[in-house]
C-alpha cells in the first residue's frame, strides 16, 4: 500500500489523524502529514478508512503491484 497526501487540497480537517493516529498527524500549520516511515500505512487497517474520512479527498491510497 502507498499513501499520498495532496497538500494543495488538504484543508486541515484532521479526520485522518483522528481515524488513524498511527499513520497520520498534523503539521505545525494544522495540515495532514504522514508520520515518518508510515508512507506504506505500516499495516494499519485504518489507513484506508482515514482516506475515506477526508472531507476533500486529499488522501490517495494505492496498492503496490
C-alpha positions in Angstrom: 0.0 0.0 0.0 1.2 3.5 -0.7 -0.3 6.7 0.8 0.0 10.2 -0.6 -1.5 13.5 0.6 -2.4 16.2 -1.8 -1.1 19.1 0.3 -2.7 21.7 -2.1 -6.1 20.1 -1.4 -5.9 19.5 2.3 -7.9 21.8 4.5 -6.6 20.5 7.8 -9.9 18.9 9.0 -7.8 16.3 10.9 -10.1 13.4 10.3 -7.2 11.3 9.1 -5.2 11.9 12.3 -8.3 11.1 14.4 -9.1 7.9 12.4 -5.6 6.5 12.0 -3.3 8.2 14.5 -0.6 5.6 14.0 -0.2 6.7 10.4 -1.3 10.4 10.2 -0.5 13.5 12.1 -1.0 17.2 11.6 2.0 19.5 10.8 2.7 22.8 12.6 0.2 24.6 10.3 -2.6 22.1 11.1 -2.4 20.2 7.7 -2.2 16.5 7.3 1.1 14.7 7.3 2.3 11.2 7.4 4.3 10.0 10.4 7.9 9.3 9.5 8.2 5.8 8.0 4.4 5.4 7.5 4.2 6.1 3.8 3.1 2.5 3.3 0.5 2.6 6.0 2.6 0.4 8.3 -0.1 -2.3 8.1 -2.6 -0.1 9.8 -6.1 -1.3 8.7 -7.5 2.2 9.5 -5.3 3.9 6.8 -7.9 3.3 4.1 -10.7 4.4 6.4 -8.8 7.6 7.1 -8.6 8.3 3.4 -12.4 7.8 3.1 -13.0 10.1 6.1 -11.2 13.1 4.4 -13.9 15.6 3.5 -11.9 16.9 0.5 -10.4 13.6 -0.7 -6.9 14.8 -0.2 -5.5 11.3 0.6 -4.9 8.7 -2.0 -4.2 5.1 -1.0 -2.9 2.8 -3.8 -1.9 -0.8 -3.7 1.7 -1.7 -4.6 1.7 -4.1 -7.5 
